[in-house]
Amino acid sequence: MQYLPNIIFALLLIVGTGFFIQNIKKIIRNIKLGKDIDRSDNANARWKNMAMIALGQSKMVKRPVAGVLHILVYVGFIIINIEVIEIIIDGLFGTHRVLSFAGGLYNFLIGSFEILAFLVLISVIIFWIRRVVVQIPRFWNKEMTSWPKNDALNILYFEMVLMSLFLLMNASDYNLQQMGADHYIKAGSFPISQFIAAWLPQDVSTLILLERGAWWIHIIGIFIFLNYLYYSKHLHILLAFPNTYFANLNPKGKFDNLVSVTNEVKMMLDPDADPYAAPADDTAEPEKFGASDVFDLNWVQLLNAYTCTECGRCTSVCPANITGKELSPRAIMMKTRDRLEEVGKNIDTNKTFKPDDKQLLNDYITPEELWACTSCNACVEECPVNIDPLSIIVDMRRYLVMEQSAAPQELNAMMTNIENNAAPWQFNQMDRLNWKDE
């Protein structure tokens, strides 16, 4: 019975981390369903992007209130969880504050953790007020249905509870240390919890119950939070780093060319090429132009979908959305992720993907949304983790135009004019420069 708590903790650690690793493997598998793309160029710029944007939060502070609060929560939560190392050692071996041998450094760390925990708690409460009381419009767009809306609030509640438990655990520990209770060595600095301690019962057995209860619920909460990430938009805590590293480094507005189209044009321009020659036996089947489903997107675009924070900054600056059109860049990313998750569940069930008569285009994203986009790149510029909704929109529009000839009438007229007149307007080629004489 003496080692029962240690055995229970070890099982909790194995199950919690095992389930997390299993889910991460599913995400990696789903991302790899995308087409290959080479993002290994310019490593220095990529590392700088990751350091400045993912780690340094440089794009978050463009909106100072949310940016500063987010940095407090981000830095505080990450640093405070350094103490998880000590909790794991104590849980496995039955020790208490095993790292206290560090003396003054240990006291400094615990004191810093407490101040950060308090700041995180205040920041999270302000975030909750912004969402629920002030109701900032970007948090209440129509795509923010019950699950996305509740998901954001669930994380806030998680953080409130975890920070409160951390401070309650330390406050109880502080009182027990002052009373000289068995097993509770004097270690740590408690600038915040010492004030909470004054409000706690002064009975040793009650304090031990409070301290142990807070300790167990705190670590169980951390494991629950860790595994909740798989189902949550808060996957960006992990994926923001690879996402910013593999982000597109080309100037905004520079579109990539389709290799198949480029090869066709080169053949047409080659005076020695025979346009009527039969393709070689080993010629690969031509790729689909553009994208109609997640399999047609590249793996970076699928990584983007999983990384989306659903913060709505992209949609709040989208001129199409602002003027009441159907398009929401955030919804594009959310729908792509939903379809990718559906495909992943299909593979889990059938061991391989079994056609389900669905696709990203039409079943999730409508042509109306795609054609509302002005290609202005505002969403790409605004995203705090360098997600590129425009690349998905462009690939799906390519499919509509090149595979289905389903462009809007105005665009079809323009392309016909370019083909016939070498200009977007319906003028004879001889009359193209008449405007300069007026």
Residue pairs with C-beta under 8 A, 6 or more apart in sequence:
3 94
5 91
5 94
6 91
6 92
6 93
6 94
9 91
9 92
9 219
10 91
10 92
12 219
12 220
12 223
13 88
13 91
13 92
13 223
16 223
16 226
16 227
17 223
17 226
19 227
20 226
20 227
20 229
20 230
23 227
23 230
24 230
26 230
26 344
26 348
27 230
27 235
27 306
29 344
29 347
30 302
30 306
30 340
30 341
30 343
30 344
31 299
31 302
31 303
31 306
32 299
33 294
33 295
33 299
33 302
33 340
33 343
34 294
34 295
34 297
34 298
34 299
34 300
34 301
34 302
35 295
35 296
35 297
35 298
35 299
36 298
36 299
37 298
37 299
37 300
39 46
39 246
39 300
41 249
42 249
45 249
46 245
46 246
46 247
46 249
47 245
49 244
49 245
49 247
49 249
49 386
50 241
50 244
50 245
52 58
53 59
53 240
53 244
53 384
53 385
53 386
54 240
54 241
54 243
54 244
54 245
54 385
55 241
57 67
57 70
57 71
57 74
57 384
59 383
59 384
59 385
59 386
60 66
60 67
60 70
60 71
60 384
61 67
61 68
61 71
62 382
63 313
66 130
69 123
69 126
69 127
70 123
72 116
72 119
72 120
72 123
73 120
73 123
73 124
73 127
73 159
75 116
76 116
76 117
76 119
76 120
76 123
77 120
77 159
79 112
79 113
79 116
80 113
80 116
80 117
80 120
80 163
80 166
81 222
82 109
82 113
83 109
83 110
83 113
83 166
84 219
84 222
85 99
86 97
86 98
86 99
87 215
87 218
87 219
89 95
89 98
89 99
90 96
90 97
90 98
91 219
96 183
96 184
96 185
97 106
97 173
97 185
97 187
97 188
99 106
100 106
100 185
100 187
100 188
102 109
106 187
106 188
107 187
107 188
107 189
108 189
110 170
110 187
110 188
110 189
110 190
111 188
111 189
111 190
111 191
113 166
114 166
114 167
114 170
114 189
114 190
114 191
114 192
114 193
115 191
115 192
117 163
117 166
117 167
117 192
118 163
118 167
118 192
120 159
120 163
121 159
121 160
121 163
121 164
121 167
124 156
124 159
124 160
124 163
125 160
127 156
128 153
128 156
128 160
130 136
130 139
131 139
131 152
131 153
131 156
132 153
137 316
138 311
138 312
138 313
138 315
138 316
139 149
139 152
139 312
140 149
141 312
141 315
141 328
141 330
141 331
142 328
143 328
143 330
143 331
143 334
144 310
144 312
148 233
148 310
148 334
151 231
151 232
151 233
151 234
151 310
152 233
152 310
154 228
154 232
155 228
155 232
155 234
158 221
158 224
158 225
158 228
161 221
162 218
162 221
162 222
162 225
165 214
165 217
165 218
165 221
166 214
166 218
167 192
167 193
167 196
168 193
168 196
168 210
168 214
169 211
169 214
169 215
169 218
170 188
170 190
170 192
170 193
171 190
171 193
171 194
171 196
171 197
171 200
172 197
172 200
172 207
172 208
172 210
172 211
172 214
173 184
173 188
173 190
173 193
173 211
174 188
174 190
174 193
174 194
174 197
175 197
175 200
175 202
175 207
176 184
176 204
176 207
176 208
176 211
177 184
177 185
177 186
177 187
179 202
179 204
179 207
181 204
181 207
181 208
190 197
200 207
200 210
201 207
201 210
228 234
229 235
229 237
229 238
233 308
233 309
233 310
234 309
235 306
235 307
236 243
236 307
236 308
236 309
236 385
239 303
239 306
239 307
240 307
240 385
242 303
243 303
243 304
243 307
243 385
243 386
243 387
244 385
244 386
246 300
246 303
247 300
247 386
247 388
248 300
248 386
248 388
248 391
250 256
252 377
252 380
252 381
253 375
253 377
255 394
258 289
258 398
259 287
260 286
260 287
260 289
261 289
267 273
267 275
268 275
288 296
288 399
288 403
289 398
289 399
289 402
289 403
290 296
290 395
290 396
290 397
290 398
290 399
290 400
290 401
290 402
290 403
291 297
291 360
291 361
291 392
291 395
291 396
291 398
291 399
292 359
292 360
292 361
292 396
292 399
292 403
293 339
293 359
293 360
293 361
294 302
294 336
294 339
294 340
294 343
294 360
295 343
296 395
296 399
297 336
297 392
297 395
301 336
301 388
301 391
301 392
301 395
302 336
302 340
304 333
304 336
304 387
304 388
304 389
304 392
305 333
305 334
305 336
305 337
305 340
306 337
306 340
307 385
307 387
308 330
308 333
308 334
308 337
308 387
309 384
309 385
310 330
310 334
311 330
311 384
312 330
313 382
313 383
313 384
314 329
314 330
314 378
314 379
314 380
314 382
314 383
314 387
314 389
315 321
315 328
315 329
315 330
315 331
315 379
316 382
317 378
317 379
317 381
317 382
318 327
318 328
318 329
318 378
318 379
319 374
319 376
319 378
320 326
320 327
320 372
320 373
320 374
321 327
321 328
321 329
325 372
326 366
326 368
326 369
326 372
327 369
327 370
327 372
327 373
328 369
329 379
329 389
329 390
330 389
331 369
332 365
332 369
332 389
332 392
332 393
333 387
333 389
333 392
335 360
335 364
335 365
336 360
336 364
336 365
336 392
338 364
339 358
339 359
339 360
339 363
339 364
342 356
342 358
343 353
346 353
346 354
346 356
347 353
360 396
361 367
361 396
361 399
361 400
365 396
367 400
367 406
370 393
370 396
370 397
370 400
371 397
371 408
373 390
373 393
373 397
375 390
375 393
375 394
377 390
379 389
379 390
380 386
380 387
380 388
380 389
380 390
383 389
397 407
400 406
400 407
401 407
401 411
405 412
407 415
413 426
414 424
417 423
417 424
417 425
417 426
418 424
421 427
421 428
421 429
421 432
422 429
422 432
423 429
423 432
425 432
427 434
